[in-house]
Amino acid sequence: MRNKLFIAIAIIALAGYSCKPKPQKTIGEPLEKCTVIHPDWTRNAVIYEVNVRQYTKEGTFSAFEQHLPRLKDLGVDVLWFMPIHPISEKNRKGTLGSYYAVKDYKAVNPEFGTKEDFKHVVDKAHELGFKVIIDWVANHTGCDNVWTEHPDWYMKDSLGNIKSPYDWTDTYKLNYDNKEMRSAMTDALKYWVKDFGIDGYRCDVAHEVPTDFWNDVRKTLDSIKPVFMLAETENYDLVEHAFDASYSWELMNIMADVNKETKTAGDIAAYIQKLDTIMCPDAYKMNFLTNHDENSWNGTEYERYGKRVDVFAVLTYTLNGMPLIYTGQEVGLKKRLSFFDKDIIPSWNENATTQFYKKLNELKHTHPALQAGEGGTFKRYNTSANKELLIYSRERAGQEIVVMLNLSNKNISYTSNDALGHGNYTDYFAGTNVSELPTSLKAYEYKVFIRPE
């Protein structure tokens, strides 16, 4: 969901808010039994967010379909389509409106094409080995959604008027105390899995919808086919029984603060270690530099991370979780895309950024320690430059990966009392063999070393 109130949402997330509040876990609190069973194909997968409107001049499913071979070559696995549904006209923002003001959950935005066009792109994607998930807006609808003929399906203020959430005045908030509405929402979610063969959902502001609804929906969808569910939230209870993955907003914000030099490598390490105590051991985090919200409202990754973009990209790929690539990120897009109006990607020409992400995708696909959930345990190496350097390893099935990141703007030489630096390694990006790891890194430099079993 477009988000001018990110601070407000962050506060909500930290408070553990949902429609039926459940306290967030604190560090050291025992984890509840987690029941989500991840599809096998999710373990080494890379997610790619598709902004259909801005992807091509035509802005259609058919035009996007021509990019599938390119994305296959890039090495992405899961195509996440931003909402594909018709957009409400009542209270519309901008000329084309927000994807997240849904007019009909069982229809397709005519700007993008027809249902047959969407089914064709899903089938073609499946033929090429992709999985497909679509964005789902369960918290609210557009103001002229077909459901508005049932006013009791919506939340109302003290005067009896249907409420809009936050400043999203082009939407109305749904009432999950209404069982008929819940049933209709579940039916709509089943529709796209059964009739179009999609493989799951990315669920908008998932913490605003009662957790018990998601828990029930996950069981229902899995009875049709094993699905992948991504929650736009940091509420940990949602990944216990309903969702495979949740957002890593906290990591994203720490990276931005590191770029501002108000936080250090130590804050990143502390965040990673904290997750081990408050999340289901096999739950995933979706790690990202950018997405549709960040790009449109807060700036491109180059605006927010400066010269640290590549070093942070390596971080998001080598931590536990699933990395995300947003439309245009793979070609180094340095443009904020308009949210409510047409604003296409200037060029899809491959460049050094494309090759960089190809290498990262290959690493994610092939190294067992980088499997989501069940990959290698994070181990940080202490050095004489702990504030500037983040050096860590992960190991699984006897295979180790060592990641060295200089998060500072200066060249750094370091020493370490930890057992670090000896053995036969391959410098992954350089393709050379080394017998000792380096003891210095240039400003903003990243190194990834692989040691086979």
LINLIN-V988135 format. One record per pair of residues at least 12 apart in sequence whose ideal C-beta (glycine too) atoms are under 10 Angstrom apart, sorted by the first residue. I is the first residue (numbers start at 0). GAP is how many residues later the second one is. D is the distance in whole Angstrom. If there is no record, write none. Layout:
i=<I;I>
gap=<GAP;GAP>
d=<D;D>
//
This chain:
i=<0;0;0;0;0;0;0;0;0;0;0;0;0;0;0;0;0;0;0;1;1;1;1;1;1;1;1;1;1;1;1;2;2;2;2;2;2;2;2;2;2;2;2;2;3;3;3;3;3;3;3;3;4;4;4;4;4;5;5;5;5;5;5;7;7;8;8;8;8;8;8;8;8;8;9;9;9;9;11;11;11;11;11;11;11;12;12;12;12;12;12;12;12;12;12;13;13;13;13;14;14;15;15;15;15;15;16;16;16;16;17;17;17;17;17;17;17;17;17;17;17;17;17;17;17;18;18;18;18;18;18;18;18;18;18;18;18;18;18;19;19;19;19;19;19;19;20;20;20;20;21;21;21;21;21;21;21;21;22;23;23;23;23;23;24;24;24;24;24;24;24;25;25;26;26;26;26;26;26;27;27;28;28;29;30;30;30;30;30;30;30;30;31;31;31;31;31;32;32;32;33;33;33;33;33;33;33;33;33;34;34;34;34;34;34;34;35;35;35;35;35;35;35;35;35;35;35;35;35;35;35;35;35;36;36;36;36;36;37;37;37;37;37;37;37;37;37;37;37;38;38;38;38;38;38;38;38;38;39;40;40;40;40;40;40;40;41;41;41;41;41;41;41;41;41;41;41;41;41;41;41;42;42;42;42;42;42;42;42;42;42;42;43;43;43;43;43;43;43;43;43;43;43;43;43;44;44;44;44;44;44;44;44;44;44;44;44;44;44;44;45;45;45;45;45;45;45;45;45;45;45;45;45;45;45;46;46;46;46;46;46;46;46;46;46;46;46;46;46;46;46;46;46;46;46;47;47;47;47;47;47;47;47;47;47;47;47;47;47;47;47;47;47;47;48;48;48;48;48;48;48;48;48;48;48;48;48;48;48;48;48;48;48;48;49;49;49;49;49;49;49;49;49;49;49;49;49;49;49;49;50;50;50;50;50;50;50;50;50;50;50;50;50;50;50;50;50;51;51;51;51;51;51;51;51;51;51;51;51;51;52;52;52;52;52;52;52;52;52;52;52;52;52;52;52;52;53;53;53;53;53;53;53;53;53;53;53;53;53;53;53;53;54;54;54;54;54;54;54;55;55;55;56;56;56;57;57;57;57;58;58;58;58;58;58;58;59;59;59;59;59;59;59;59;59;60;60;60;60;60;60;60;60;60;60;60;60;60;60;60;60;61;61;61;61;61;61;61;62;62;62;62;63;63;63;63;63;63;63;63;64;64;64;64;64;64;64;66;66;67;67;67;67;67;67;68;68;69;69;69;69;70;70;70;70;70;71;71;71;71;72;72;72;72;73;73;73;73;73;73;73;73;73;74;74;74;74;74;74;74;74;74;74;74;75;75;75;75;75;75;75;75;76;76;76;76;76;76;76;77;77;77;77;77;77;77;77;77;77;77;77;78;78;78;78;78;78;78;78;78;78;78;79;79;79;79;79;79;79;79;79;79;79;79;79;79;79;79;80;80;80;80;80;80;80;80;80;80;80;80;81;81;81;81;81;81;81;81;81;82;82;82;82;82;82;82;82;82;82;82;82;82;82;83;83;83;83;83;83;83;83;83;83;83;83;83;83;83;84;84;84;84;84;84;84;84;84;84;84;84;84;84;84;84;84;84;84;84;84;85;85;85;85;85;85;85;85;85;85;85;85;85;85;85;85;86;86;86;86;86;86;86;86;86;86;86;86;86;87;87;87;87;87;87;87;87;87;87;87;87;87;88;88;88;88;88;88;89;89;89;89;89;89;89;89;90;90;90;90;90;90;90;90;90;91;91;91;91;91;92;92;92;92;92;92;92;93;93;93;93;93;93;94;94;94;94;95;95;95;95;95;95;95;95;96;96;96;96;96;96;96;97;97;97;97;97;97;97;98;98;98;98;98;98;99;99;99;99;99;99;99;99;99;99;99;99;99;100;100;100;100;100;100;100;100;100;100;100;100;100;101;101;101;101;101;101;101;101;101;101;101;101;101;102;102;102;102;102;102;102;102;103;103;103;103;103;103;103;104;104;104;104;104;104;104;104;104;104;104;104;104;104;105;105;105;105;105;105;105;106;107;110;114;114;117;117;117;117;117;118;118;118;118;120;121;121;121;121;121;121;122;122;124;124;124;125;125;125;129;130;130;130;130;130;131;131;131;131;131;131;131;132;132;132;132;132;132;132;132;132;132;132;133;133;133;133;133;133;133;133;134;134;134;134;134;134;134;135;135;135;135;135;135;135;135;135;135;135;135;135;135;135;136;136;136;136;136;136;137;137;137;137;137;137;137;137;137;137;137;137;137;137;137;137;137;137;138;138;138;138;138;138;138;138;138;138;138;138;138;138;138;139;139;139;139;139;139;139;139;139;139;139;139;139;139;139;139;140;140;140;140;140;140;140;141;141;141;142;142;142;142;142;142;143;143;144;144;144;145;146;146;146;146;146;146;146;147;147;149;149;149;149;149;150;150;151;151;151;151;151;152;152;152;152;152;152;152;152;152;152;152;153;153;153;153;153;153;154;154;154;154;154;154;154;155;155;155;161;161;162;164;164;165;165;167;169;172;173;173;175;175;175;175;175;176;181;181;181;181;181;181;184;184;184;185;185;185;185;185;186;188;188;188;188;188;188;188;189;189;189;189;189;191;192;192;192;192;192;192;192;193;193;193;196;196;197;197;197;197;198;198;198;198;199;199;199;199;199;199;199;199;199;199;199;199;200;200;200;200;200;200;200;200;200;201;201;201;201;201;201;201;201;201;201;202;202;202;202;202;202;202;202;202;203;203;203;204;204;204;205;205;205;205;205;205;205;205;205;205;205;205;206;206;206;206;206;206;206;206;206;207;207;207;208;208;208;208;210;210;210;210;210;210;210;210;211;211;212;213;213;213;213;213;213;213;213;214;214;214;214;214;214;215;215;216;216;217;217;217;217;217;218;218;220;226;227;227;227;227;227;228;228;228;228;228;229;229;229;229;229;229;229;229;229;230;230;230;230;230;230;231;231;231;231;231;231;232;232;232;233;233;233;233;233;233;233;233;234;235;235;235;235;235;236;237;238;238;238;238;238;238;239;239;239;240;242;242;243;243;243;243;243;243;243;244;244;244;244;244;244;244;244;244;244;245;245;245;245;245;245;246;246;246;246;246;246;247;247;247;247;247;247;247;247;247;247;247;247;248;248;248;248;248;249;249;249;249;249;250;250;250;250;250;250;250;250;250;250;250;250;250;250;251;251;251;251;251;251;251;251;251;251;251;251;252;252;253;253;253;253;253;254;254;254;254;254;254;254;254;254;254;254;254;254;254;254;254;255;255;255;255;255;255;255;255;255;255;255;257;257;257;257;257;257;257;257;257;257;258;258;258;258;258;258;258;258;258;258;259;259;259;260;260;260;260;262;262;263;263;263;263;263;263;263;264;264;264;264;264;264;264;264;264;264;264;264;264;264;264;265;265;265;265;265;266;266;267;267;267;267;267;267;267;267;268;268;268;268;268;268;268;269;270;271;271;271;271;271;271;271;271;272;272;274;274;274;274;275;275;275;278;279;280;280;280;281;281;281;281;282;282;282;282;283;283;283;283;283;284;284;284;284;284;284;284;284;285;285;285;285;285;285;286;286;286;286;286;286;286;286;286;286;286;286;286;287;287;287;287;287;287;287;287;287;287;287;288;288;288;288;288;288;288;288;288;288;288;288;288;288;288;288;289;289;289;289;289;289;289;289;289;289;289;289;290;290;290;290;290;291;291;291;291;292;292;293;293;294;294;294;294;294;294;294;294;294;295;295;295;295;295;295;296;296;297;298;299;299;299;299;299;299;299;299;299;300;300;300;300;300;300;301;301;301;301;302;302;305;305;306;306;306;307;307;307;307;307;307;307;307;308;308;308;308;308;309;309;309;309;309;309;309;309;310;310;310;310;310;310;310;310;310;310;310;310;310;311;311;311;311;312;312;312;312;312;312;312;313;313;313;313;313;313;313;313;313;313;313;313;314;314;314;314;314;314;315;316;316;316;316;316;316;316;316;316;316;317;317;317;317;317;317;317;317;317;317;317;317;317;317;317;317;317;317;318;318;318;318;318;318;318;319;319;319;319;319;319;319;319;319;319;319;320;320;320;320;321;321;321;322;322;322;322;322;322;324;324;324;326;327;327;327;327;327;327;328;328;328;329;329;329;329;329;329;329;329;329;329;330;330;330;330;330;330;330;330;330;330;330;331;331;331;331;331;331;331;331;332;332;332;332;332;333;355;358;358;358;358;359;359;359;361;362;362;362;362;362;365;365;366;366;366;366;366;366;366;366;366;367;367;367;367;367;367;367;367;367;368;368;368;368;368;368;368;368;368;368;369;369;369;369;370;370;370;373;374;374;374;374;374;375;375;375;375;375;375;375;375;375;376;376;376;376;376;377;377;377;377;378;378;378;378;378;378;378;378;379;379;379;380;380;380;380;380;380;380;380;380;380;380;381;381;381;381;381;382;382;382;382;382;382;382;382;382;382;383;383;383;383;383;383;383;384;384;384;384;384;384;384;384;384;384;384;385;385;386;386;387;387;387;387;387;387;387;387;387;387;388;388;388;388;388;388;388;388;388;389;389;389;389;389;389;390;390;390;390;390;390;390;390;390;390;390;390;391;391;392;392;392;392;394;394;395;396;397;397;397;398;398;398;398;399;399;399;399;399;399;399;400;400;400;400;400;400;401;401;401;401;401;401;401;401;401;401;401;402;402;402;402;402;403;403;403;403;403;403;403;403;403;404;404;404;404;404;404;405;405;405;405;405;405;405;405;406;406;406;406;406;407;407;407;407;408;408;409;409;409;409;410;410;410;410;410;410;411;411;411;411;411;411;412;412;412;412;413;413;413;413;414;415;415;419;419;419;420;420;420;420;420;420;420;421;421;421;422;422;422;422;422;423;423;423;423;424;424;424;424;424;424;424;425;425;425;425;425;426;426;426;426;427;427;427;427;428;428;428;428;429;429;429;432;433;433;436;436>
gap=<82;97;98;99;100;134;136;138;139;164;165;167;170;203;204;207;231;291;292;91;96;97;98;99;166;290;291;294;295;337;338;97;163;164;165;202;229;289;290;291;293;294;295;336;162;163;164;289;292;293;294;335;160;161;162;163;292;243;247;287;288;291;292;158;159;157;196;198;199;223;224;225;240;284;224;239;240;243;154;193;195;196;221;222;223;192;194;219;220;221;222;233;234;236;237;220;221;235;236;192;220;191;218;219;220;221;190;191;216;218;158;187;188;189;190;191;192;193;194;195;196;215;217;219;220;120;136;154;155;156;157;158;188;189;190;191;192;193;194;156;157;189;190;191;192;193;186;189;190;214;185;188;189;190;213;214;215;216;214;210;211;212;213;254;210;211;212;215;252;253;254;251;252;246;247;248;249;250;251;249;250;248;249;247;205;209;246;247;248;249;250;252;204;205;208;209;248;207;208;247;202;205;206;207;245;246;247;248;249;180;183;184;205;206;207;245;179;182;186;193;202;203;204;205;206;207;208;209;244;246;247;248;337;181;185;189;207;245;188;190;191;206;207;244;245;246;334;335;336;92;160;161;183;186;187;188;189;205;186;36;37;88;90;158;185;187;35;36;89;157;158;184;186;188;202;203;242;280;329;330;331;241;279;321;322;325;327;328;329;330;331;332;33;278;317;319;320;321;322;323;324;326;327;328;331;31;32;33;85;86;183;200;239;277;278;316;319;320;326;327;28;29;30;31;32;271;276;277;278;279;311;314;315;318;319;29;30;31;32;33;84;86;155;181;183;198;239;240;241;244;275;276;277;278;279;23;26;27;28;29;30;31;32;33;82;275;276;277;278;279;281;282;309;313;27;29;30;31;32;33;84;86;153;239;241;242;243;246;275;276;277;278;279;280;14;17;21;26;29;30;31;32;34;71;82;84;85;242;276;277;13;29;30;31;48;240;241;244;245;275;276;277;286;288;292;293;294;12;29;30;31;32;47;57;59;60;61;66;69;275;29;34;43;46;56;58;59;274;284;285;286;287;288;289;290;291;28;238;241;242;273;274;279;281;283;284;285;287;288;289;290;291;12;27;272;273;289;290;293;288;289;292;285;287;288;53;54;55;286;37;50;52;53;54;283;285;49;50;51;52;53;54;57;58;61;20;23;47;48;51;52;53;54;55;56;57;58;59;60;61;63;50;51;52;55;56;58;59;49;50;54;58;15;17;48;49;53;57;61;263;48;52;55;56;57;59;60;260;281;53;56;57;59;60;62;55;59;260;278;280;284;54;57;59;254;259;53;56;57;58;277;281;285;288;251;256;257;276;280;281;283;284;287;250;255;282;283;284;285;286;287;288;289;290;54;55;247;248;249;254;281;285;52;53;54;245;284;287;288;47;52;53;54;55;121;122;124;150;152;244;246;42;43;46;49;51;52;53;54;55;119;120;51;52;53;54;55;120;121;122;148;150;206;211;212;244;245;246;18;31;37;40;41;44;51;52;53;54;117;121;17;18;52;53;120;122;209;210;245;15;16;17;18;19;22;26;29;51;52;53;54;119;121;15;18;23;24;25;28;29;31;34;37;50;51;108;112;114;14;15;16;17;18;19;20;21;22;23;24;27;49;50;51;52;56;57;60;103;107;15;16;17;18;19;20;21;22;23;24;25;26;56;58;59;60;12;13;14;15;16;17;22;23;24;55;57;83;253;13;14;15;16;53;54;55;56;57;60;82;83;84;12;14;53;54;55;81;13;52;53;54;55;58;80;82;51;52;53;73;77;78;79;80;81;50;51;52;78;248;75;76;77;78;246;247;248;76;244;245;246;247;248;243;245;246;247;13;15;242;243;244;245;246;247;12;14;45;73;242;243;244;39;44;70;72;73;241;242;36;38;105;193;240;241;35;37;39;40;41;42;68;70;71;104;105;192;239;36;39;40;41;42;43;44;67;68;69;70;71;239;33;34;35;36;38;39;40;43;44;45;69;86;102;38;39;40;41;42;43;44;45;37;38;40;41;42;43;84;31;32;33;36;40;41;42;79;80;82;83;84;86;87;40;78;81;82;85;86;89;39;88;231;80;81;14;16;74;78;80;76;77;78;79;75;12;70;74;75;76;77;73;74;72;73;74;71;72;73;69;67;68;69;96;97;60;64;65;66;67;68;96;59;65;66;67;68;69;70;94;95;96;97;58;59;62;64;65;66;67;68;66;67;68;69;95;97;157;49;52;53;56;64;65;66;67;68;70;73;81;93;94;96;34;37;66;67;68;72;36;38;44;47;48;50;51;63;65;66;67;68;70;71;72;75;76;79;16;26;29;32;34;35;37;64;65;66;67;68;69;70;93;14;15;23;24;25;26;28;30;31;32;33;34;64;65;68;69;12;13;30;31;32;33;44;28;29;30;19;21;26;27;28;29;26;28;26;27;29;38;25;27;33;34;37;38;41;14;24;25;28;30;31;34;21;24;23;25;26;28;29;19;21;22;23;24;25;27;28;29;31;32;18;19;20;21;24;27;17;18;19;20;21;22;23;16;17;19;12;13;12;40;43;39;42;37;170;35;34;35;32;33;34;36;37;33;27;28;30;31;34;35;24;28;32;27;30;31;34;35;33;12;14;28;31;32;35;38;27;30;31;33;34;29;27;28;29;30;31;32;34;27;30;31;27;28;23;27;29;30;26;27;28;29;18;21;22;25;26;27;28;29;30;43;44;45;16;17;20;26;27;28;29;30;42;26;27;28;29;30;41;43;45;84;89;14;26;27;28;29;30;35;39;40;27;28;29;26;27;28;23;24;25;26;27;28;29;32;36;37;40;41;24;25;26;27;28;30;31;39;40;24;25;27;22;24;29;33;22;24;26;27;29;30;31;32;29;30;29;15;17;19;23;24;27;28;29;22;23;25;26;27;28;25;26;12;25;20;23;24;25;26;22;23;21;17;15;16;17;56;94;13;14;15;16;17;13;14;15;16;17;54;56;92;94;12;13;14;15;16;55;14;15;17;54;59;61;13;14;16;12;13;14;15;16;17;45;51;12;39;42;43;44;47;43;45;40;41;43;44;45;46;39;40;43;39;40;41;38;39;40;42;78;128;129;38;39;40;41;42;76;77;79;127;128;33;37;38;39;40;75;38;39;40;41;44;77;23;27;36;37;38;39;40;68;71;73;74;76;36;37;39;44;45;17;21;24;25;35;16;17;20;21;24;34;35;36;37;61;64;65;68;70;35;36;37;38;39;42;46;49;52;53;60;64;18;51;13;14;16;17;58;12;13;16;32;33;34;46;49;50;53;54;56;57;60;61;152;33;38;42;43;45;47;48;49;50;52;56;47;50;53;54;57;129;130;132;149;150;44;45;46;47;48;49;50;53;148;150;44;45;46;126;146;147;148;124;144;122;123;124;125;126;143;144;50;115;118;120;121;122;123;124;125;126;127;140;141;142;143;114;120;121;122;124;120;123;44;47;51;112;122;124;137;139;109;111;113;117;121;122;123;110;48;13;43;47;48;106;108;118;120;105;107;44;45;46;103;44;101;102;41;93;39;92;93;38;90;91;92;37;38;89;90;36;37;38;88;89;31;34;35;36;37;38;87;88;30;35;36;37;38;86;25;26;28;29;30;31;32;33;34;35;36;37;85;13;24;25;28;33;34;35;36;37;38;41;12;13;15;16;19;20;21;23;24;26;27;34;35;36;37;40;12;13;14;15;19;34;35;36;37;38;39;43;33;34;35;36;38;34;35;45;47;33;46;32;42;31;32;33;34;38;40;41;42;44;40;41;42;43;44;47;39;42;38;37;26;28;29;32;33;34;35;36;37;12;25;28;31;32;33;30;31;32;33;31;33;103;138;102;136;137;97;98;99;100;101;135;136;138;20;23;44;47;135;42;43;46;50;95;134;135;136;79;92;93;94;95;96;97;130;132;133;134;135;136;93;95;132;134;12;16;40;43;44;47;133;42;45;46;49;89;90;91;114;115;132;133;134;75;77;88;90;92;131;44;40;42;43;44;46;47;50;53;86;131;42;45;46;49;51;52;57;58;60;74;75;76;83;84;85;87;128;130;51;53;56;59;73;75;84;49;50;51;52;53;54;55;56;57;58;74;49;51;52;54;42;50;51;34;37;38;41;47;49;32;35;36;18;16;17;18;19;20;25;24;25;28;18;20;21;23;24;25;26;27;28;31;14;15;16;17;18;19;20;21;22;23;26;15;17;19;20;21;22;24;25;12;13;14;15;20;12;73;69;70;72;89;68;69;88;66;38;65;66;85;87;33;84;27;29;30;32;33;34;61;81;83;26;27;28;29;30;31;32;33;85;24;25;26;27;28;29;30;31;32;81;24;26;29;31;23;25;26;22;19;20;21;22;26;16;17;18;19;20;21;23;24;25;15;16;17;18;19;14;15;16;25;12;13;14;15;16;21;23;39;12;13;38;12;21;23;33;35;36;37;38;39;40;56;32;34;35;36;38;21;29;30;31;32;33;34;35;37;56;28;29;30;31;32;33;55;21;22;23;25;27;28;29;30;31;55;56;28;30;20;21;17;18;19;20;21;22;24;26;53;55;15;16;17;18;19;23;25;27;52;13;14;15;16;17;56;12;13;14;15;23;25;27;29;30;46;50;56;12;13;25;27;56;58;56;58;57;56;53;54;55;51;52;53;54;23;25;49;50;51;52;53;24;27;47;48;49;50;18;19;21;23;26;35;45;46;47;48;49;25;43;44;45;46;16;33;34;37;41;42;43;44;45;36;39;40;41;42;43;34;35;36;37;38;39;40;41;34;36;37;38;39;33;35;36;37;34;35;31;32;33;34;29;30;31;32;33;34;27;28;29;30;31;33;25;26;27;28;24;25;26;27;24;21;23;16;17;19;13;14;15;16;17;18;28;13;14;15;12;13;14;26;28;12;25;27;28;12;22;23;24;25;26;27;22;23;24;25;26;20;21;22;23;19;20;21;22;17;18;19;20;17;18;19;16;13;15;12;14>
d=<9;8;9;5;10;9;7;8;9;9;9;7;9;5;6;9;7;9;7;9;6;8;7;10;8;7;6;6;6;5;8;10;8;10;9;9;10;9;5;9;9;6;9;10;8;6;9;9;10;6;10;10;10;5;7;9;10;8;9;7;9;7;7;7;9;8;7;9;9;9;9;10;8;10;8;7;9;8;10;9;7;8;9;10;9;10;6;10;6;4;6;10;9;7;9;8;10;10;9;10;9;8;9;6;8;8;6;8;10;8;10;10;9;5;7;7;6;6;10;10;9;9;6;8;8;9;9;10;9;9;6;9;9;6;6;5;9;10;8;8;10;10;5;7;7;9;10;10;10;10;10;9;6;10;8;10;5;9;9;9;7;6;8;8;10;5;8;10;8;4;8;9;7;9;6;10;10;5;6;6;9;8;7;10;9;8;8;8;7;6;7;10;9;8;6;9;8;8;9;9;10;7;5;7;9;4;8;7;7;9;9;9;7;5;9;9;10;7;9;8;10;7;7;6;7;7;6;10;7;8;7;9;10;10;8;7;9;9;9;7;10;5;9;7;9;7;8;6;9;8;8;8;9;9;5;7;6;8;9;7;8;9;6;8;9;8;9;8;8;10;9;9;5;10;6;8;7;7;9;6;8;9;9;10;10;9;9;4;5;7;7;8;8;9;10;10;6;5;8;8;9;7;6;7;9;8;4;5;10;7;8;10;10;6;9;10;8;8;10;7;9;7;5;5;7;8;7;6;8;7;9;8;5;6;8;7;7;5;8;6;9;8;8;9;8;9;7;10;9;10;6;7;5;7;9;6;8;10;4;8;7;6;7;10;9;10;8;5;8;8;9;8;10;10;10;10;8;5;8;7;10;9;8;9;9;6;7;10;6;7;5;6;10;9;7;9;9;10;6;6;5;7;10;10;9;10;10;10;9;6;10;10;9;6;9;10;6;9;9;8;4;8;7;10;10;10;8;6;7;7;9;7;9;8;9;5;9;10;9;9;8;10;7;7;9;7;8;10;9;9;9;10;9;7;8;8;10;9;10;10;7;8;10;10;5;8;10;10;7;6;5;6;7;10;6;9;7;6;9;7;8;9;9;6;10;10;9;9;9;9;10;6;7;9;7;8;10;10;8;5;5;10;7;10;9;9;8;8;9;5;4;8;10;9;4;5;9;7;5;9;10;9;6;10;6;10;8;7;9;9;10;10;9;9;9;9;10;7;10;10;10;8;7;5;10;6;8;10;7;8;6;6;9;6;7;10;7;9;7;8;9;9;9;8;9;8;9;5;7;7;9;9;8;10;8;6;10;9;7;10;6;6;7;10;10;8;6;9;8;3;6;10;8;7;8;10;10;10;6;8;9;7;8;7;6;9;8;9;8;10;7;5;8;6;8;8;10;7;9;8;9;9;9;6;10;5;7;5;7;9;10;9;10;8;5;8;7;9;9;5;10;7;10;9;10;8;10;9;10;9;8;9;9;10;7;7;5;6;9;9;5;9;8;5;9;10;10;6;9;9;4;6;9;6;10;8;10;7;4;8;6;9;8;8;10;9;6;6;6;9;10;6;10;6;8;9;10;10;8;10;9;5;7;6;6;8;6;7;6;9;9;9;9;8;10;9;9;10;10;10;7;4;5;10;10;5;7;5;7;9;9;8;10;9;10;7;9;6;7;6;10;6;10;8;7;10;9;10;5;7;4;9;8;2;5;5;6;9;7;8;9;9;8;8;9;6;9;9;7;4;4;9;9;8;10;8;5;8;8;9;6;4;8;9;8;9;9;6;8;9;8;5;10;8;5;9;9;7;7;2;5;9;9;7;5;7;9;7;9;9;6;6;6;10;10;10;8;7;10;6;9;10;8;8;6;8;7;6;7;8;9;8;9;9;8;5;9;8;10;9;8;9;7;6;9;10;10;8;8;8;4;7;9;8;8;10;4;5;9;10;10;9;5;10;8;5;5;6;10;9;8;10;10;8;5;9;6;5;7;10;10;9;9;10;7;5;9;9;8;9;9;8;8;8;8;8;8;9;4;8;8;9;9;10;9;6;6;8;9;9;10;9;9;8;10;9;9;7;9;8;6;8;10;10;9;9;6;6;6;9;9;7;10;10;10;7;10;9;9;9;4;7;10;7;10;8;8;5;6;8;10;10;6;6;4;6;6;10;8;6;8;7;6;10;9;6;9;8;6;7;7;5;8;6;9;9;9;9;9;7;9;9;4;7;5;7;9;10;10;9;10;10;8;9;8;5;8;10;7;9;10;6;10;9;8;9;6;7;8;8;8;5;10;8;8;9;10;7;9;8;7;6;9;9;7;5;8;9;4;5;10;9;9;9;8;6;9;7;9;4;6;5;6;9;8;8;10;9;8;6;6;9;7;10;6;6;8;8;8;8;6;7;6;10;9;9;7;9;10;9;8;10;7;7;9;10;8;7;10;8;7;7;8;9;9;7;9;6;8;8;9;6;6;10;10;5;7;4;9;8;9;5;6;6;5;9;8;8;4;7;5;9;9;10;10;9;8;10;9;10;8;7;9;10;10;9;8;9;8;9;6;5;9;6;9;10;9;10;6;8;9;9;8;8;8;7;6;6;9;10;7;9;6;8;7;10;10;9;6;7;9;7;10;9;6;10;10;5;6;7;9;6;9;10;8;10;9;8;10;8;8;6;6;10;8;10;9;9;4;4;5;7;10;8;10;9;10;8;7;8;6;7;9;9;9;8;4;8;7;10;9;10;9;10;9;7;7;5;6;8;9;9;7;9;5;10;9;6;7;9;9;4;5;5;10;8;6;8;7;8;9;8;8;4;8;4;9;7;9;10;9;9;10;10;9;9;10;10;8;6;6;8;8;7;10;9;9;9;8;8;10;10;6;8;4;7;9;9;8;4;5;10;9;9;8;7;10;7;4;7;9;8;9;10;9;9;5;8;9;9;6;4;5;8;10;7;7;5;8;8;9;6;8;9;4;9;7;5;7;9;8;6;9;9;9;9;5;6;9;6;6;8;6;6;10;10;9;10;9;6;5;8;8;10;9;7;6;9;4;8;9;9;6;8;9;8;9;9;7;6;9;9;9;9;7;4;7;5;10;7;6;10;8;9;8;7;8;6;7;9;8;6;9;8;9;9;9;9;10;4;6;5;7;8;8;7;10;9;10;10;9;10;10;10;6;9;9;9;10;7;6;8;9;7;10;6;9;9;8;8;8;9;8;6;7;9;9;7;10;10;9;10;9;9;10;10;5;6;9;6;10;10;7;10;10;10;8;10;8;6;7;10;9;5;7;9;9;10;10;9;10;10;10;5;7;10;10;9;8;7;10;8;10;10;10;9;5;9;10;7;5;5;9;5;9;8;9;10;9;10;9;10;9;9;8;9;10;8;4;7;10;9;7;9;10;9;10;9;7;6;6;6;4;9;10;7;9;5;9;9;6;6;10;8;9;10;10;7;9;9;6;10;9;8;8;5;10;8;7;10;8;10;10;10;10;6;8;5;8;10;8;7;8;9;8;9;9;9;8;8;10;9;10;8;9;10;9;4;6;9;9;9;7;8;5;5;5;6;10;8;7;4;7;10;8;10;9;6;5;8;6;9;10;10;8;4;8;9;6;9;5;7;5;7;10;9;10;10;6;9;9;7;4;8;7;9;4;10;8;7;10;7;10;6;6;9;6;9;8;9;8;7;9;10;8;9;9;8;9;5;9;9;6;9;6;10;5;9;9;7;8;8;8;10;9;8;10;6;8;8;9;8;8;6;6;9;6;6;7;4;9;9;8;7;9;6;10;9;9;9;7;6;7;6;9;8;9;7;9;9;9;8;9;5;10;8;8;9;9;7;8;5;9;9;6;9;9;10;6;10;10;9;9;10;9;10;9;7;10;10;7;9;6;9;10;10;5;7;6;10;10;10;6;7;5;10;8;8;10;9;9;9;9;7;8;7;8;9;10;7;9;7;9;7;10;9;5;9;7;7;10;8;6;9;8;9;9;10;5;8;7;6;10;7;9;9;9;8;8;9;9;6;10;10;9;8;10;7;7;10;5;9;9;7;9;10;9;7;9;9;9;10;8;9;7;7;9;6;8;9;7;8;9;6;8;9;9;5;9;9;7;8;6;9;9;6;9;8;7;10;5;9;9;8;10;8;10;8;9;8;9;7;5;10;9;5;8;9;8;9;7;6;7;7;6;10;6;6;9;10;10;6;8;4;8;9;10;6;8;9;10;9;9;9;7;6;10;9;10;9;9;9;8;6;9;7;8;10;9;8;8;10;7;9;6;9;9;7;9;9;4;5;9;6;10;9;10;8;4;6;4;8;10;6;7;5;9;7;8;10;7;10;7;10;8;6;9;6;10;9;10;8;3;5;4;9;8;7;7;10;9;7;7;8;6;8;6;10;10;6;5;7;8;10;9;9;5;8;9;7;8;9;10;6;9;5;8;5;9;10;10;6;7;6;9;10;9;10;4;7;5;9;8;8;9;9;9;5;5;7;9;10;8;10;8;10;5;8;4;9;9;10;9;9;10;9;8;9;6;6;4;9;8;6;9;9;10;7;7;6;7;8;6;6;9;7;8;8;5;8;6;10;7;5;7;9;8;8;9;7;10;9;9;9;9;9;10;8;9;9;8;9;10;7;9;8;3;7;7;6;5;9;9;8;7;4;8;8;10;8;7;7;6;8;8;9;9;7;10;7;8;7;4;8;7;10;8;7;6;8;10;7;7;6;8;7;4;8;7;8;9;8;5;8;9;9;4;7;6;6;5;7;9;10;10;8;10;10;9;6;8;10;5;7;10;9;5;9;7;7;5;6;10;8;10;6;6;8;8;9;9;6;4;8;9;6;7;8;7;10;8;10;7;9;10;9;5;4;8;7;10;8;6;8;7;8;8;9;6;10;10;7;8;7;10;10;4;6;5;9;9;7;5;8;8;7;8;6;8;8;4;7;6;8;7;6;10;9;10;10;10;10;7;6;10>
//
